[in-house]
């Protein structure tokens, strides 16, 4: 009998204790009181991306932090789970309105990609040229050395340089925010104008680190030009007449396009 009374007393004390009350209540309250994340900690967590987190808010979708990030002059939103283990790209859409919702003001949509550009305005001083630098036909390729499609396309450009000796292929580095290592690879190639380093960068091999601030300015100018003309993906080509072609083609097709066929 004494044992049963003691057991009952212990159970009563546990139920009455604050810790038990919290366990019973669980996460039924305001999530932000338990789950917090500072801009500094968020930046450290995503340091592999090379981006800086300038603001953290609770996402409209419960269980997620909404991060406002900046990298190389570009801004955007990322989501992170409360466990701080995963990043999520994309948008949260309200099922009621079927419209994007966010805790931050959504960045303005990039300009609609144009169908053509004035080639005289392309910042070719920052280009690295494959093929014949004095070629009468000029092809401008906005590319990223860490983009898998660009890497395949680079192989086709190497072939094009061999079968089309009158073509100057202007490599316009356009490193994407999702490829944090691409920016420095672009810089060192622009600094050296070395085609061997260029090829290594697109082969995924190690290349030297950039040393000059001028190369940073050069890459930024290309990014600014591309963004202003709606170029937001790689590879993107600009033909000699200024026509924009999204994606890459095989070397033989490119040759025919340059020949006007």
Secondary structure, 3 states (H helix, E strand, C coil): CHHHHHHHHHHHHHHHCHHHHHHHHCCCCCHHHCCCCCHHHHHHHCHHHCCEEEEEEECCCCCEEEEEEEECCEEEEEEEECCCCCEECCCEECCCCCCEECCCCCCCCCCCCCCECCHHHCCHHHCEEEECCCCCEEEEEEECCCCHHHHHHHHHHHHHHHHCCCEEEEEEECCCCCCCCHHHHHHHHHHHCCHHHHHHHHCCCCCCCCCCHHHHHHHHHHHHHHHHCCCCCCCEEECCCCEEEECCCCHHHHHHHHCCC
